[in-house]
Amino acid sequence: MTFDSEKLLDRTGWQILKLLQEDARLSFAELGRTVGLSAPAIAERVRRMEEAGIILGYHARLAPEKLGYAIAAIISLTTTPQQYPQVLELVDNLPEVRSCRHVTGGCSFLIEVNLPAIARLEDIIAEFSRFGHTSTSIVLSSPAIGRSISPPE
């Protein structure tokens, strides 16, 4: 953490981040009323957090099942570093991929997908299998999706 980040992540900074994680559509005026600062002061702090790379963006959280993507799965892929560029290219070209994490441990990548049907999952597994061993888990539920990040204790 840089010196500037430390200054931005005081008690008020963390309050702002908590509120924005709960509802990124809050106005600067509403944020200010909640944390005890003026709207211009809040706007400046948020702008500085964005510039420092603390706030990376603002997103709508969607319900994939309501959009026809009722099946969620996590594909673990074990491959060699030489295959990484091709794996990442495939990830970029598959709209069903929700996230891809390069990880340590028994596998190289954890790839989260949302799909309309099992047949499509079979196709995607076949695509990734070209680069190494896959193991797939169907997601039954996601009780901890979208948790807020809190200050370290």
N, C-alpha and C positions, 0 to 999 in steps of 0.2 A: 504494500500500500504506500502510495506517495504521500508527501507532507500535505499537498493540497487535498487529497482524498481524505486524510485524517481530519482536516478542518471541516470538510463537507459532511463527514459522518459523525457529527456530534449528536446529542440527543434529539435535537430538532430535525437534523438531516434524516435520522432513522425514522422519526415520526412521519416525515414527508414520504419516505420510501414505502412505509407500511400502508399509508393511505392510498398512494398511487397503485400499489399492488392489489389492493382491495377494489379500487375503482379508478382506472386511469382516465376516466372522463370528468373527474372532479375539476371544477374551475379553480383558477389561482385564488379567487376571492374566497371560495369555500375552504380550500386548503389553508389559507391564511387565517380564517376565523378559527379553524380547528387547532392550529399550532400557535396562534398568537402573533402572527406577522402580517404585514400588509401584502396585498396582492403583488405589487411590484417587487417586494423583497422575496416572495415565494418564487415568482417568475425568474428572478436572477439566480436563486439557489438551484432551481430545477435546470436552468440553462447550464450552469456550471457543472452540475452532476452529469448532464448529457455530454458536455465537452470533455469531462474527465473519464468518460467511458463507463460510468457507474450505471446510468440509465441507457440501455441499448435501443429501446424502442417501446412502442405502445401497440398492443395487439387485441383483437377480438378473439375470445375463446369460443370455439364452435363445438357443436354436438355432432360428431361424425355420423352417428347412427341416424340422425334426423336428415342427413344429406345423402343417405343411401350407402354409407360405408359402415355397416353394422359389425363387421368382423375386424378386430384388432389383434395383431400378433407381434411378437418380438422374435426376430431372427438373429441368432448369434452366428457369426461367420469367423472361422479360423482360417487364416491365409498367411502368405508370406509378404514381407515389405515390398517385394518387387511387384506384387499385384495391387498394392494400395491405389495407385493412380486410376487403374481400370475400375476398381470397386467404387471409388469416389465419383467417377464419371457415370457409372450405372446409377448410383444414388441420385445424382443430379437429374437424370433422365427419367426417373420413375416417379410420377406424381403421387403414387400411393405412399411413398416414404414420408413419414412425419418427422422422424429424427434419426440421426446416425451418430453414434458415439464410438470413437476409437478408444479402446480400453486395455487395461492390463489384465492379467490372469489367464484363464484357459482359452479365451477366444480373442480375436483381433477387433471385431466390431460388434456392436449391438444396434440393430436396425429395427425401428418401430414402424409398422405399416398399418394402414387402415384400408379395408377392401370391401367391395360389395358382395363377394362370393368366395367360397373356398377354392373354386377352380382358378380364380385369379391368384390366390395365395400359392397354389401349386406352381403356376407359371413363374411367379417372382422367386420362389425358392430355387427353381431350376436355373434362373438367370444368375443368382448369387452362387450356386453350386459350381459354376464354371471356374470360380476363383478359389475354391477350397471346401472344407467341411462346414455344413450348416446344421444347426439344431434350432427348431422352431417351437415356440410356446404360444398358444392361443390365450389372449387376455380375457379373463372372466369378469373382472371388475378392476377399477382404478380408484381406490379409496383415498389416495394422497396426491392426486393430480393437481397442479396449480398452487401448491403451498407457497406461502410467502417466505422470503428470506428475512431472518431476524438478526439483530446485532449479536456478535459472538459474546459469550459470557466470560 
